[in-house]
Amino acid sequence: MFIEVVGGSGSKNADSRLVCMKLGEKVLIDAGSAAFIPVEQLDSVDLVLLTHAHLDHILDLGFILDSMVSRRIRPLVVTGSEACLAIVKKHYMNGLLWPDFSKICIEGKPILEYRVLADEEWTDLPGNVECMAVPVNHPAGARGFLFRHDRNLVVYSGDTGPTDKLWRMANGQGEPVAVVIEVSFPDSKRDIAMASDHLCPSLAADELHKLGYEDIPVHVFHMKPWFAEEILKELNLPGKPVRLLKPGSRIEFS
């Protein structure tokens, strides 16, 4: 099993892509830049797992659905917290801002199926991987995830400020082999990070200490691109090694 980055930026400009990652061949984590995925790979995707409903994480969901209508007969399942899906349905796929694809049928089946993901219990995902959703400190129905494959565990923070339950739930769930953690702002903007429920390097270091492991590879994403150089200078995190995720980066955990 693997996580492969399509986009890992915390905002959008000419040199960055919004958050979207492949979890194996059949699952996407968020859809901020999903339209960059080649068509033949998108055709294999069965499920989109949303961390939360902020625009940078759902932007391309509508565009990939638009492209699927003409060539797909099975539904694309979109899953996340109840609050997250409610926002997507009310404010995005509402027939006004964008078509309501859950009402567009191909051969009698809707092209889009919403499915609420239960908190704090293991759920099987396509591709022989398990997922546990855990509420984190961020709005729009935000969840972090634990991914487990053959007892190997990846902790995925999603967007969050300082939080506790995610790290606590990770203990005893498998062998941690990687942490994927957001770092949106530099320490000079710690007040903005706190106010917006995000992390800066010093806050991220505090979060990683809660996990209780000092030798797990740490993968950083969601940097605001205009702060990238400043953040990189401050990434003294308790992990071996610390790696910035970019399009094409790949985390193996099988």
C-alpha positions in Angstrom: 0.0 0.0 0.0 1.1 3.5 -0.7 0.3 7.2 -0.4 1.2 9.2 -3.5 1.0 13.0 -3.6 -1.0 14.7 -6.3 -0.9 18.0 -4.5 0.2 18.9 -1.0 0.1 22.7 -0.7 -1.9 24.7 1.8 -3.0 27.2 -0.9 -2.9 27.8 -4.6 -0.5 29.7 -6.9 1.3 29.1 -10.1 3.8 26.7 -8.5 1.6 24.8 -6.1 -1.2 22.2 -6.1 -4.0 21.9 -3.5 -4.2 18.8 -1.3 -5.0 15.6 -3.0 -3.3 12.2 -2.4 -3.8 8.8 -3.8 -4.2 6.0 -1.3 -3.4 3.0 -3.4 -5.0 2.9 -6.8 -8.7 3.1 -5.7 -8.9 5.8 -3.1 -8.2 9.6 -3.0 -7.5 11.5 0.2 -9.2 14.9 -0.6 -9.7 16.3 -4.0 -8.1 19.8 -4.1 -6.1 19.1 -7.2 -7.7 15.8 -8.3 -8.2 17.1 -11.9 -4.4 16.7 -12.4 -4.7 12.9 -12.2 -4.6 11.2 -15.6 -7.9 9.9 -16.9 -6.9 6.3 -16.9 -5.9 6.5 -13.2 -9.1 8.4 -12.3 -11.1 5.5 -13.9 -9.7 3.2 -11.2 -10.7 5.4 -8.3 -13.8 4.1 -6.4 -13.8 6.4 -3.3 -12.8 9.9 -2.3 -12.0 10.3 1.4 -12.5 13.9 2.6 -10.7 15.2 5.6 -13.1 18.2 5.7 -15.1 20.5 3.5 -12.8 23.5 3.1 -12.4 24.6 -0.6 -8.7 23.7 -0.9 -9.6 20.1 -0.1 -12.7 19.7 -2.3 -12.2 22.0 -5.2 -11.7 19.5 -8.0 -14.3 17.0 -6.7 -16.9 18.7 -9.0 -14.5 18.6 -12.0 -13.6 15.0 -11.8 -17.3 14.1 -11.4 -18.0 16.2 -14.5 -15.4 14.2 -16.5 -16.7 10.8 -15.2 -20.3 11.2 -16.4 -19.6 10.3 -20.0 -17.5 7.2 -19.3 -18.4 5.7 -15.9 -21.3 3.4 -14.9 -20.4 2.8 -11.2 -20.8 5.5 -8.6 -18.0 7.4 -7.1 -18.3 7.1 -3.4 -17.5 10.3 -1.4 -17.0 9.7 2.3 -16.2 11.8 5.3 -17.8 13.1 8.5 -21.5 13.8 8.5 -20.8 17.5 9.0 -18.3 17.5 6.1 -20.7 15.9 3.7 -23.6 18.1 4.7 -21.5 21.2 3.7 -20.5 19.7 0.4 -24.1 18.9 -0.4 -25.5 22.2 0.7 -22.9 24.6 -0.5 -21.2 22.9 -3.5 -23.1 20.0 -5.2 -26.4 21.8 -4.8 -27.6 22.3 -8.3 -26.7 26.0 -8.1 -23.0 26.4 -7.6 -22.4 23.0 -9.3 -24.6 20.2 -10.4 -26.0 17.8 -7.8 -24.3 14.6 -9.2 -26.1 12.4 -6.7 -29.2 13.0 -8.8 -27.5 12.3 -12.2 -27.9 8.7 -13.1 -26.1 6.5 -15.6 -27.9 3.2 -16.4 -30.2 3.8 -13.4 -27.4 4.4 -10.9 -26.3 7.8 -9.5 -22.8 8.8 -10.5 -22.2 10.1 -6.9 -22.9 8.3 -3.7 -22.4 10.0 -0.3 -21.4 7.7 2.6 -20.9 9.0 6.2 -17.7 7.7 7.7 -18.0 6.6 11.4 -15.6 8.1 13.9 -13.1 6.0 16.0 -13.8 2.7 14.4 -12.0 0.8 11.6 -13.6 0.9 8.2 -12.4 -1.2 5.2 -11.5 0.9 2.1 -11.0 -0.3 -1.4 -7.5 -1.7 -2.0 -7.2 -3.8 1.3 -6.5 -0.8 3.6 -8.3 0.1 6.8 -9.1 3.7 7.9 -10.1 5.1 11.3 -11.4 8.7 11.3 -10.7 10.8 14.4 -12.1 14.3 15.1 -9.3 17.0 15.1 -9.1 20.6 16.0 -10.3 22.3 12.8 -13.7 23.4 11.4 -15.8 22.1 8.5 -16.2 18.6 9.9 -12.5 18.0 10.0 -11.0 14.5 10.7 -7.5 13.1 10.9 -7.0 9.5 9.8 -5.2 6.4 10.8 -4.5 4.1 7.9 -3.6 0.4 8.5 -2.3 -2.2 6.1 -0.8 -5.5 7.3 -0.5 -4.0 10.8 1.6 -1.1 9.4 0.1 2.2 10.6 0.2 5.7 9.0 -1.0 8.7 11.0 -2.5 11.4 8.8 -3.3 14.6 10.6 -5.4 16.4 8.0 -5.8 20.1 8.7 -5.6 20.6 12.5 -4.4 22.9 15.2 -3.1 21.4 18.5 -5.1 18.2 19.1 -4.9 15.1 21.4 -7.3 12.3 20.4 -5.6 11.5 17.1 -2.3 10.8 18.7 -3.9 8.9 21.6 -5.9 6.7 19.3 -2.8 5.9 17.3 -1.2 4.1 20.2 -2.0 0.3 20.2 -3.5 0.3 16.7 -0.5 -1.1 14.8 3.1 -0.4 14.1 3.6 3.3 13.2 5.7 3.6 10.1 5.0 7.2 9.0 3.3 10.4 10.1 1.9 12.9 7.7 1.4 16.2 9.4 0.3 19.6 8.3 2.6 22.7 8.9 0.8 25.7 7.4 2.6 28.7 8.9 6.1 29.6 10.1 6.7 30.2 13.8 6.7 33.9 13.2 3.0 33.5 12.4 2.2 31.2 15.3 -0.7 33.5 16.4 -2.3 33.1 12.9 -1.8 29.3 13.0 -3.5 29.1 16.4 -6.4 31.4 15.3 -7.0 29.4 12.2 -6.6 26.0 13.7 -3.4 25.1 11.9 0.2 24.2 12.9 3.6 25.9 12.7 6.9 24.0 13.2 7.0 24.5 17.0 3.4 23.4 17.4 3.9 20.4 15.1 6.9 19.3 17.2 4.7 19.4 20.3 2.1 17.3 18.5 4.6 14.7 17.4 5.9 14.3 21.0 2.3 13.3 21.9 2.6 10.2 19.7 5.5 8.9 21.8 7.8 7.8 19.0 11.0 9.6 18.1 12.2 7.6 15.1 9.3 7.5 12.7 9.6 9.2 9.3 7.7 12.5 9.3 6.1 13.8 6.1 5.1 17.5 6.1 2.4 19.0 3.9 0.0 22.0 3.6 2.6 24.7 3.8 1.3 28.1 2.6 3.6 28.6 -0.4 4.6 32.2 0.3 6.0 31.0 3.7 7.7 27.9 2.3 11.3 29.0 2.7 10.8 30.3 6.2 9.0 27.1 7.3 11.7 24.9 5.8 14.4 26.6 7.9 12.4 25.9 11.0 11.5 22.2 10.5 13.4 20.8 13.4 10.9 18.0 14.1 11.3 14.8 16.1 11.3 12.4 13.2 13.8 10.5 11.1 13.8 11.8 8.4 11.6 14.8 7.9 10.4 15.1 4.4 8.4 17.8 2.6 5.7 16.2 0.4 5.5 17.4 -3.2 3.6 16.2 -6.2 5.0 12.7 -7.0 6.2 12.0 -3.5 5.3 8.5 -2.4 5.0 6.8 1.1 5.2 3.0 1.1 3.7 1.2 4.0 3.1 -2.4 2.9 
